[in-house]
């Protein structure tokens, strides 16, 4: 379910008037990306808390839409207004709405244009989605079918462990971002599938593959309070965040492998007669496989109060495949024939060179007397 986005707000000119509360100036917080109110009343917007003494501006939006804030003893609807009263102090929205980023993951925007398009489309589909307490979030239900008619392009994806191009390739990075954010938020993971190949953008056991109609990523909001998903494009990544009410002090969720071993890859060579002598080409870059047991721990003041095994996985390595040129064949030198050498000495095996000035001689030679005529 989409919630009311404040996309038309003037940057740095939005504030909430809290009524007759004591003035207080807070240190400058980081820009706020979302805000949750009491129960199911949700307020969200890409806005930063204004500093003290900032003039309140009337935003260009439906003025009948109420804002909710803590005023006095309870939660009350507040109104937008304009004032130049310098005696008023503005309060950090995180103190007003009692919110926190429960889980976060930065999805890389890589160089492939089709992959970037698919990532941004799927991120837009899940951005500003609220997940009510007890509700199950479904990635496929929110993003919908990935078709060319909806703008999805042929990006990189896995098919039986091989990298191919297919419509919507790249959206798994957004699903992986939500999976990691949900893990660290302590939410119940109700469906998740690993890729059929090894990925470089997530740790072992921390990726999420998606196939529309077959494989989904789902989680259930087990916090008892509403959650808001933000998926905001930045220069080189999409910032995926899950916002909810601030957890109790000292509470922490840790996700880490309790067992991890590497499976080395092999080098596979193939002969390619089209390559020049001595040439080689790497057809597939290698990546080591792994055996992993991923666990999640809930701690309170440094003491483990709950633990669970998230997944046990074995991923085969991706071998290095190299095409090489055929070996150059060099004729072997002729070997002497023992029989020829015996019958015709010096013919089968070439004689050693003679010293300078030496006359050749033949083994077994016999002297022949010159012929003379004898008169009987």
C-alpha positions as CSV (number, residue, x, y, z in Angstrom):
1,X,0.0,0.0,0.0
2,X,1.4,3.4,-1.0
3,X,1.3,6.1,1.6
4,X,1.0,9.9,1.2
5,X,4.3,11.2,-0.2
6,X,5.4,14.8,0.4
7,X,7.1,15.2,-3.0
8,X,6.0,18.8,-3.5
9,X,7.5,20.2,-0.4
10,X,9.9,23.1,-0.7
11,X,13.4,21.8,0.3
12,X,14.3,22.7,3.9
13,X,11.1,24.7,4.4
14,X,8.9,22.2,6.2
15,X,8.3,22.2,9.9
16,X,5.8,20.9,12.4
17,X,4.4,23.4,14.9
18,X,4.1,21.5,18.2
19,X,2.0,23.9,20.2
20,X,2.9,25.3,23.6
21,X,5.9,23.2,24.4
22,X,9.1,24.3,26.1
23,X,11.7,25.6,23.6
24,X,14.6,23.3,22.9
25,X,17.3,23.4,20.4
26,X,18.7,20.0,19.3
27,X,22.0,19.3,17.6
28,X,21.8,19.2,13.8
29,X,20.6,15.7,12.9
30,X,21.2,13.9,9.7
31,X,18.5,14.5,7.0
32,X,15.4,12.5,7.8
33,X,14.0,10.3,5.1
34,X,10.8,9.1,6.6
35,X,8.6,9.5,9.7
36,X,6.0,7.2,11.4
37,X,3.3,8.4,13.7
38,X,1.3,6.6,16.3
39,X,-0.4,3.3,15.3
40,X,-1.2,3.3,11.5
41,X,-1.0,7.1,10.8
42,X,1.9,7.4,8.5
43,X,3.8,10.5,7.4
44,X,6.7,10.3,5.0
45,X,8.8,12.6,2.8
46,X,12.3,13.2,1.5
47,X,12.8,16.2,3.8
48,X,15.3,17.3,6.3
49,X,14.4,18.7,9.7
50,X,14.6,22.5,9.5
51,X,16.9,24.3,11.9
52,X,15.7,26.5,14.8
53,X,14.1,29.8,13.9
54,X,13.3,28.7,10.3
55,X,10.2,30.3,9.0
56,X,7.4,27.8,8.6
57,X,6.1,27.6,5.0
58,X,2.8,26.4,3.7
59,X,3.5,23.5,1.3
60,X,1.8,23.1,-2.0
61,X,-0.4,20.1,-1.1
62,X,-3.8,19.2,0.1
63,X,-4.2,21.3,3.2
64,X,-7.0,19.0,4.4
65,X,-4.6,16.2,4.9
66,X,-3.9,16.1,8.7
67,X,-0.4,15.8,10.2
68,X,0.1,13.9,13.4
69,X,2.4,14.9,16.1
70,X,2.9,14.6,19.8
71,X,1.2,17.5,21.5
72,X,0.8,17.5,25.2
73,X,-0.4,14.2,26.6
74,X,-1.4,12.4,23.4
75,X,-1.3,12.2,19.6
76,X,-3.3,15.0,17.9
77,X,-3.8,16.2,14.4
78,X,-1.8,19.4,13.7
79,X,-2.2,22.0,10.9
80,X,0.2,23.5,8.5
81,X,0.9,27.2,9.1
82,X,3.2,30.1,8.4
83,X,4.9,32.1,11.1
84,X,7.9,34.4,11.6
85,X,7.8,34.2,15.3
86,X,11.5,33.7,16.3
87,X,10.5,32.5,19.8
88,X,9.3,29.2,18.4
89,X,11.7,26.3,18.4
90,X,11.5,23.4,15.9
91,X,12.0,19.9,17.2
92,X,13.9,17.0,15.5
93,X,11.3,14.9,13.7
94,X,12.7,11.8,15.1
95,X,11.9,12.9,18.6
96,X,8.3,13.8,17.5
97,X,7.6,10.6,15.6
98,X,9.8,8.2,17.5
99,X,11.2,6.6,14.4
100,X,14.4,4.9,13.4
101,X,16.0,3.2,10.4
102,X,15.7,-0.5,11.5
103,X,17.5,-2.0,8.5
104,X,19.5,-0.6,5.6
105,X,21.3,-1.8,2.4
106,X,22.9,0.1,-0.5
107,X,22.1,-1.4,-3.9
108,X,24.9,-0.7,-6.4
109,X,24.1,1.0,-9.7
110,X,26.5,-0.6,-12.1
111,X,27.4,0.4,-15.6
112,X,25.0,-1.7,-17.6
113,X,22.2,0.7,-18.8
114,X,19.5,-2.0,-19.0
115,X,20.3,-3.2,-15.5
116,X,20.2,0.3,-14.1
117,X,16.8,0.9,-15.7
118,X,15.3,-2.2,-14.2
119,X,16.8,-1.4,-10.8
120,X,15.3,2.1,-10.8
121,X,11.9,0.9,-12.0
122,X,11.6,-1.8,-9.3
123,X,13.0,0.6,-6.6
124,X,10.3,3.1,-7.6
125,X,7.7,0.4,-7.2
126,X,8.6,-0.4,-3.6
127,X,9.4,3.1,-2.5
128,X,7.0,4.7,0.0
129,X,5.2,1.4,0.6
130,X,3.9,0.9,4.1
131,X,3.7,-2.5,5.8
132,X,1.1,-2.7,8.5
133,X,1.7,-4.7,11.7
134,X,1.3,-8.4,10.9
135,X,1.2,-7.8,7.2
136,X,3.3,-9.8,4.7
137,X,5.2,-7.9,2.1
138,X,5.6,-9.5,-1.4
139,X,8.2,-8.2,-3.8
140,X,6.4,-9.7,-6.8
141,X,3.0,-8.3,-5.7
142,X,4.4,-4.8,-5.3
143,X,6.7,-4.7,-8.4
144,X,4.4,-6.6,-10.7
145,X,5.3,-8.6,-13.9
146,X,8.4,-7.3,-15.6
147,X,7.5,-6.8,-19.3
148,X,8.8,-4.5,-22.1
149,X,5.5,-2.7,-22.1
150,X,6.2,-1.6,-18.6
151,X,9.6,-0.3,-19.5
152,X,11.7,-3.3,-18.3
153,X,14.7,-4.1,-20.5
154,X,17.0,-7.1,-21.1
155,X,19.4,-6.9,-18.2
156,X,21.8,-9.4,-16.7
157,X,20.4,-12.4,-14.9
158,X,21.2,-16.0,-14.0
159,X,19.8,-19.1,-15.8
160,X,20.9,-22.4,-14.3
161,X,24.1,-20.7,-13.1
162,X,24.9,-19.0,-16.3
163,X,24.8,-15.3,-16.9
164,X,22.3,-14.3,-19.6
165,X,20.2,-11.4,-20.6
166,X,16.5,-11.4,-19.9
167,X,13.6,-8.9,-19.4
168,X,13.9,-7.4,-15.9
169,X,17.4,-8.6,-15.3
170,X,18.8,-6.6,-12.3
171,X,15.7,-6.3,-10.1
172,X,17.2,-9.0,-7.9
173,X,19.5,-6.4,-6.5
174,X,16.5,-4.5,-5.1
175,X,15.1,-7.7,-3.6
176,X,18.5,-8.4,-2.1
177,X,18.5,-4.9,-0.6
178,X,15.1,-5.5,1.0
179,X,16.2,-9.0,2.2
180,X,19.3,-7.6,4.0
181,X,17.3,-4.6,5.5
182,X,14.6,-7.0,6.7
183,X,17.2,-9.3,8.3
184,X,18.8,-6.5,10.3
185,X,15.3,-5.1,11.2
186,X,14.6,-8.5,12.9
187,X,11.6,-9.2,10.7
188,X,10.3,-12.7,9.8
189,X,11.6,-13.9,6.4
190,X,8.7,-16.0,5.0
191,X,10.1,-16.6,1.5
192,X,13.6,-16.2,-0.1
193,X,15.5,-18.0,-2.8
194,X,19.2,-17.8,-3.5
195,X,20.5,-17.2,-7.1
196,X,21.6,-20.1,-9.2
197,X,25.0,-18.4,-9.6
198,X,27.4,-16.5,-7.4
199,X,26.9,-12.8,-6.9
200,X,29.4,-10.1,-6.0
201,X,27.1,-7.5,-4.4
202,X,26.0,-9.5,-1.3
203,X,27.7,-11.7,1.3
204,X,27.3,-15.5,1.2
205,X,23.7,-16.4,2.1
206,X,22.6,-12.7,1.8
207,X,21.3,-12.6,-1.8
208,X,17.7,-13.0,-3.0
209,X,16.7,-14.2,-6.4
210,X,13.4,-13.4,-8.0
211,X,11.4,-15.1,-10.8
212,X,7.9,-13.7,-11.4
213,X,5.3,-16.3,-10.7
214,X,7.9,-18.8,-9.4
215,X,10.2,-17.3,-6.8
216,X,9.3,-14.4,-4.6
217,X,10.8,-12.5,-1.7
218,X,8.5,-12.0,1.3
219,X,8.8,-10.8,4.9
220,X,6.3,-10.2,7.6
221,X,6.1,-7.1,9.8
222,X,6.6,-8.6,13.3
223,X,7.3,-5.3,15.0
224,X,3.8,-4.6,16.1
225,X,4.1,-1.1,14.5
226,X,3.9,0.1,10.9
227,X,6.9,0.0,8.7
228,X,7.8,2.2,5.7
229,X,10.1,1.2,2.8
230,X,12.3,3.8,1.2
231,X,14.3,3.0,-2.0
232,X,15.9,6.3,-2.9
233,X,18.3,6.6,-5.9
234,X,21.6,8.2,-5.2
235,X,24.5,8.9,-7.6
236,X,25.9,5.3,-7.7
237,X,23.5,3.3,-5.6
238,X,19.9,3.0,-4.4
239,X,19.5,3.5,-0.6
240,X,17.1,0.9,0.7
241,X,15.8,1.6,4.2
242,X,13.2,0.2,6.5
243,X,11.8,2.7,8.9
244,X,9.9,1.8,12.0
245,X,9.4,2.9,15.6
246,X,12.6,3.1,17.7
247,X,13.4,-0.3,19.3
248,X,14.0,-0.5,23.0
249,X,17.3,0.9,24.3
250,X,20.1,-1.7,24.1
251,X,18.4,-3.9,21.5
252,X,20.4,-5.0,18.5
253,X,20.1,-7.5,15.7
254,X,23.3,-9.1,14.4
255,X,23.5,-11.1,11.2
256,X,26.7,-13.1,10.7
257,X,27.9,-16.5,9.4
258,X,28.7,-19.0,12.1
259,X,30.4,-21.3,9.6
260,X,32.0,-20.3,6.3
261,X,34.4,-22.2,4.2
262,X,35.7,-21.5,0.7
263,X,35.5,-24.0,-2.2
264,X,38.3,-23.3,-4.7
265,X,37.7,-23.0,-8.4
266,X,39.4,-25.0,-11.2
267,X,41.0,-23.7,-14.4
268,X,39.4,-25.3,-17.5
269,X,41.3,-24.8,-20.8
270,X,39.9,-25.3,-24.3
271,X,41.9,-25.3,-27.5
272,X,40.9,-22.7,-30.1
273,X,42.7,-23.1,-33.5
274,X,41.6,-19.5,-34.5
275,X,44.0,-18.0,-31.9
276,X,47.5,-17.0,-32.9
277,X,50.4,-19.1,-31.6
278,X,50.7,-18.6,-27.8
279,X,47.5,-16.7,-27.5
280,X,44.8,-17.1,-24.8
281,X,41.4,-15.6,-23.9
282,X,39.5,-15.8,-20.6
283,X,35.9,-16.8,-21.4
284,X,34.7,-17.0,-17.8
285,X,36.1,-15.2,-14.8
286,X,36.4,-17.4,-11.7
287,X,34.8,-17.1,-8.3
288,X,35.3,-19.4,-5.4
289,X,32.3,-21.3,-4.0
290,X,31.4,-21.6,-0.4
291,X,29.6,-23.5,2.4
292,X,27.9,-21.2,4.8
293,X,25.6,-21.3,7.8
294,X,24.1,-17.8,8.3
295,X,22.6,-16.9,11.7
296,X,20.8,-14.0,13.3
297,X,21.1,-12.9,16.9
298,X,19.0,-10.6,18.9
299,X,20.9,-9.0,21.8
300,X,19.9,-6.8,24.7
301,X,22.7,-4.8,26.3
302,X,25.2,-7.1,24.7
303,X,23.6,-10.3,25.8
304,X,22.1,-12.8,23.3
305,X,18.4,-13.2,24.0
306,X,17.4,-15.0,20.8
307,X,19.1,-16.7,17.9
308,X,18.1,-18.4,14.7
309,X,19.6,-20.1,11.7
310,X,18.7,-18.1,8.6
311,X,20.0,-20.4,5.9
312,X,22.4,-23.2,5.2
313,X,23.9,-23.1,1.7
314,X,26.5,-24.7,-0.5
315,X,27.4,-22.9,-3.6
316,X,29.6,-24.5,-6.3
317,X,32.5,-22.4,-7.5
318,X,32.6,-20.8,-10.9
319,X,35.5,-22.2,-12.8
320,X,37.9,-20.1,-14.8
321,X,37.5,-21.0,-18.5
322,X,40.4,-20.2,-20.8
323,X,40.7,-20.6,-24.6
324,X,44.2,-21.3,-25.7
325,X,45.9,-21.6,-29.1
326,X,47.0,-25.1,-30.2
327,X,50.6,-26.0,-29.3
328,X,53.2,-25.4,-32.0
329,X,54.4,-28.8,-33.4
330,X,58.2,-29.0,-33.8
331,X,59.5,-32.0,-35.8
332,X,61.6,-34.3,-33.6
333,X,65.2,-34.9,-34.7
334,X,65.8,-38.2,-36.5
335,X,67.2,-41.0,-34.3
336,X,70.1,-43.2,-35.5
337,X,69.3,-46.6,-36.9
338,X,71.6,-49.2,-35.1
339,X,71.4,-51.7,-38.1
340,X,72.3,-49.1,-40.7
341,X,75.2,-47.9,-38.5
342,X,76.5,-51.4,-38.2
343,X,76.4,-52.3,-42.0
344,X,77.3,-48.9,-43.3
345,X,79.6,-47.3,-40.8
346,X,79.6,-43.5,-40.9
347,X,76.5,-43.3,-43.1
348,X,73.7,-43.4,-40.5
349,X,75.6,-41.2,-38.0
350,X,77.4,-38.2,-39.4
351,X,81.1,-38.1,-38.6
352,X,82.5,-35.6,-36.2
353,X,84.2,-32.7,-37.8
354,X,88.0,-33.1,-38.5
355,X,90.6,-31.0,-37.0
356,X,92.1,-28.4,-39.3
357,X,94.7,-30.0,-41.7
358,X,93.8,-33.5,-40.9
359,X,93.2,-36.0,-43.7
360,X,90.1,-38.1,-43.7
361,X,90.5,-41.8,-43.0
362,X,88.1,-44.7,-43.4
363,X,87.9,-47.4,-40.8
364,X,88.8,-50.8,-42.3
365,X,90.5,-49.3,-45.3
366,X,93.1,-51.5,-47.1
367,X,96.0,-50.5,-49.3
368,X,95.8,-51.3,-53.0
369,X,99.1,-51.5,-54.8
370,X,99.3,-49.7,-58.1
371,X,98.8,-51.9,-61.2
372,X,102.0,-52.7,-63.1
373,X,102.3,-54.7,-66.2
374,X,104.5,-57.8,-65.9
375,X,105.9,-59.4,-69.0
376,X,105.9,-63.2,-68.8
